[in-house]
Amino acid sequence: MSVSIYDLNAAIADHRADPHAHPELLQLRQAVTSAGLTFDPADGTQLHTALEQTVDVAVDAAVVTHMIDPAAHAELKQVRQVVSATGMVFDAGQSTQLHSAIDLMIDTNLIAGVAVHKADPFAHPEQKQVRTVITDAGMVYDPADPAQLSAAITHKVVSHAPPDASETVKGVTRFATVEEARSGELNTVAVHPAGLNAALAVKAPLLSPALTGTPTAPTPAVGDASSRIATTAFIKGAMQGLEGQIAGLVPVSAFTGTNQSLTQNGYQKLPGGLILQWGQLWEDTLVLPPGSAVTRSLVFPIGFSSACLQVICCSTLDHVMVAATNLTKTGFTASFSTDTTMNMNLSTRYLAIGF
């Protein structure tokens, strides 16, 4: 740190004006003058002398105070208070008086405590509190049972434990295990994100689920025609009324194969034995003169096993009539006639029914 010439000159000027203006000298001068001495800064022993005189004065004052009242000291006041509280007259010259007073106070309190205990062994505050805890737990107080207080506290802790939390009750809850999260049966546990993810991992998606194992679904009511899933139980119930009818149904093979010929001149065998046959005749020569009648023998595609029941004929030309006669198991006679003056062709279609 640098000091300017101006600062040094100012300090020298102050010292010359009053050599005792420094704070340390002011305090030194005050201590010396307080002892009744005239301050002389050139005297190196003046402060020591002043302090000795100050201490001597303080000691003399303390001696005088003690002579006037030896028990005026704070410690002695407390001792005198303890001694006088026992009914004794304080004597500062007895060194054992405080000890005796304390013994007397202890004996008095012990005697009072014994008297209270004899009157009510459970009158002690600690015993009262213990007994209150035990009786509040619904137990009969037994001072000889050292474990009774612990049992009462345990009962109180358990009885005041919060209940399990639910959707309607506030309480304590725990996190569900993965198995509990998957089952979804409990409502007193919480599911954390990892448990929820593990539970959802085994679930089928809502969009195009690929079910495995043995999936189940609710069974709709009989007659339900909605978009609900039809279970096997629903299908069985729906089919019960049709079992008799299904048992009597004829397979498609009874109508196909050798049982039919779907040609221009063909037939169809029915499972009950009925046979339908059909055919046609066409002659384009002038065989039917005006006003005359002509017959033709037509043979069925197959013969009836028992009889031909009916033959229905129709002409495909105007002014030509046709009738079926002489029905047999193998065929019939077609009789043609006309009401025109022209020669007509022969044409007919027929349907034969028999068995």
Sequence and secondary structure as in RCSB ss.txt:
>XXXX:A:sequence
MSVSIYDLNAAIADHRADPHAHPELLQLRQAVTSAGLTFDPADGTQLHTALEQTVDVAVDAAVVTHMIDPAAHAE
LKQVRQVVSATGMVFDAGQSTQLHSAIDLMIDTNLIAGVAVHKADPFAHPEQKQVRTVITDAGMVYDPADPAQLS
AAITHKVVSHAPPDASETVKGVTRFATVEEARSGELNTVAVHPAGLNAALAVKAPLLSPALTGTPTAPTPAVGDA
SSRIATTAFIKGAMQGLEGQIAGLVPVSAFTGTNQSLTQNGYQKLPGGLILQWGQLWEDTLVLPPGSAVTRSLVF
PIGFSSACLQVICCSTLDHVMVAATNLTKTGFTASFSTDTTMNMNLSTRYLAIGF
>XXXX:A:secstr
    HHHHHHHHHHHHH TT SHHHHHHHHHHHHTT    TT TTHHHHHHHHHHHHHHHHHHHHHHH TT SHH
HHHHHHHHHHTT    TT TTHHHHHHHHHHHHHHHHHHHHHHH TT SHHHHHHHHHHHHTT    TT TTHHH
HHHHHHHHHTS  B  SSS  B EE  HHHHHH   SSEE  HHHHHHHHHTS  SSS    SS       TT  
SSS   HHHHHHHHHTTHHHHHT   GGGTSGGGEE SSSEEEE TTS EEEEEEEEEEEEEE TT EEEEEEE 
SS  SS EEEEEEEESSTTEEEEEES  SSEEEEEEEE SSS EEEEEEEEEEE 
